[in-house]
Amino acid sequence: MEKLNWIRDLVLSEQKMEEDGVIDFSTDIGFSTDLKSESTEFLTELKTNFIEISAAFNQLRSNLEGSVKIYGISGKEADFMLFRNGYKLIFSMKEPGTISIRFHNIGALVPQFTEEDKTDPNEALIIATTGPFGELTWKYQGQEIKMNNMVRYYFSRFIKESAR
């Protein structure tokens, strides 16, 4: 039902116009995208996909040692990470419209990046772009992504890199 929020906003806008007797042509009637909620929705859908795949992997593996665990990140609405054998795959909202994906090995030395660096070479960014009629697409390096392909790529890579 969340997909129909724009209709509720349209009705509220119309009711406000009727009450005030003033027509506001500058009012956004749902064509622009609320990047924060869209980013949260994207991360939630991504997490759901990883939960399903991790459950299948863990069940087929049938060994608790080396199973994949998924944790939410404290203080973040939808950020999460996969964890296995001291290895992390972290998904987080860097800012509305930008999703960060990075690997982290707990035992490895991780170089420190300063504010001037701005980018971590080990970080992939998924960027939201708005197309015609307010359509939102997610892109990696300028190319549109497909969620299933991205999940398969990162899960496979995570399993290979986190193997002992």
N, C-alpha and C positions, 0 to 999 in steps of 0.2 A: 504494500500500500504506500510505501515511502516514495515510490516512483511517481505517485500522483500528488505530491505535495504542491506542485506548481498550480494545480487546480484550486487547492485551498487558498493559496496566496492570491490567485486571480479573483476568487470570490471575496476575500477580505478586502482587497484593493477596491473592488466595485462597491462594496458596502460602505467603505470609508468615503468614497466619492459621493454616494447618495446622502450620507449623513452630513458631510461638510458642504455639499453643494458646489464643490470645486473639482474640476477635472485636472488631473495631474498626468500630463503626457510623458513626464520623465520617469514615471514609475516603471520599474522592471517587472514584467509580468511572467517571469520564469524562463526567459530565453538565455540568460547568462547562467553560468555554472557556479555553484558554491563549491569552490575547490577544496575547502577543508572537509566538508561532508563527503564529497566525491572521493577524496584521497582516503578517508577513513573507510568508506565502503569498499574501495579497491583493496585495501590491506585486509579487511575482514574477509572478503571473498578469497583472497590469496591464502590467508591462514586456513580457511575452511578446506581449500584444496590440499594444502600440505597436511592437515590433520587426517584427511581421508587416505592419502597416499602413504603417510607414515604408519597409520594403523594397519594397512594392508602389508607393508614391508615388515613391520614388527610381527604380525601374525604368521607370515610365511617363514620368517626367520626362526620363530619359536624359541628364541634364546634371549633372556632378559639382558644379558651382557651384550653390549653393542647395539641396543635398540635405540631408536630415534625418539627423543623427547621434544615437546614443543612447549615453550613458556611465553607468557605475555611479559612485556617489559614494564616494570613499575613506573607509575606516573605518566604513562603514555596510553592514549585511548585505544589504539589498534596495533601498535608496534609489537612484534614478536620475534622469537628466534628458535631455530632448530638447534639441538644440542646432541652430540654423540662423541664419545671417546675424547673429551677435552676440546672438541672442535665446535665452533658456532657458525651459524649462518643467520645473519641479522637483517631483518626487514624493518625499516623505520621511515616515518614521514619526516623528511628533512625540513620541509616547509610545505604549506598547502600546494598541491600540484607537483611535488617532487618526492619520489620514493627512493630511498637509498637501500642498496643491497651490498652487504660486505661479508667476507669470510674472516674469521678470527680463530687462530689456534692458541689456546691458553698457554701452552708451553713455549711458544715461539716469541722471539723478541720482535715487537712491533715498532717500527720507526715512528717517532713523534712528528706530527705535522703542525706547523704554526699557522696562525690566521692568514699570513701572506700566501701560504701554499694554496689555500682554498679548496683544493681537490686532493683526495686520497687516491693514489693509483690503483688501490685494491677495491675501490668502491664503484659500483655501477649505479647509474641514475636512470630511473624511469620517469619521464616527464609527461605531464598532461598538456595536451594542446586542444584548443577549441576550434572546431571547423564550422562549416555553414550551419545555420540555424541552431547554434549553441551546442552542437554535437561534440562530445568530449572523447578524445582518443588518447591512449597511452602509448608513448614511443620510447624506444631505446636507440640512441645515436641517430635520431631523426627518422627511424623506421617504426611503423606501427607494430605493436606486439600482439600476440595471441596468448591469452592467459595459460591455456593448457600446455603450449609449447614451452613457455617460460618456466612453468612449474616442473615439467619433465626435465628440462635442462639443468635447473638449479638443484633439484633433488638428486639427479644422477651424479652431478659433480660433487655435491655434498657427501654422498655415500662413498664415492671413490676417494675423496680427499680425507675423509674421517676414518677410513679403514685402518686397522692396526697392522 
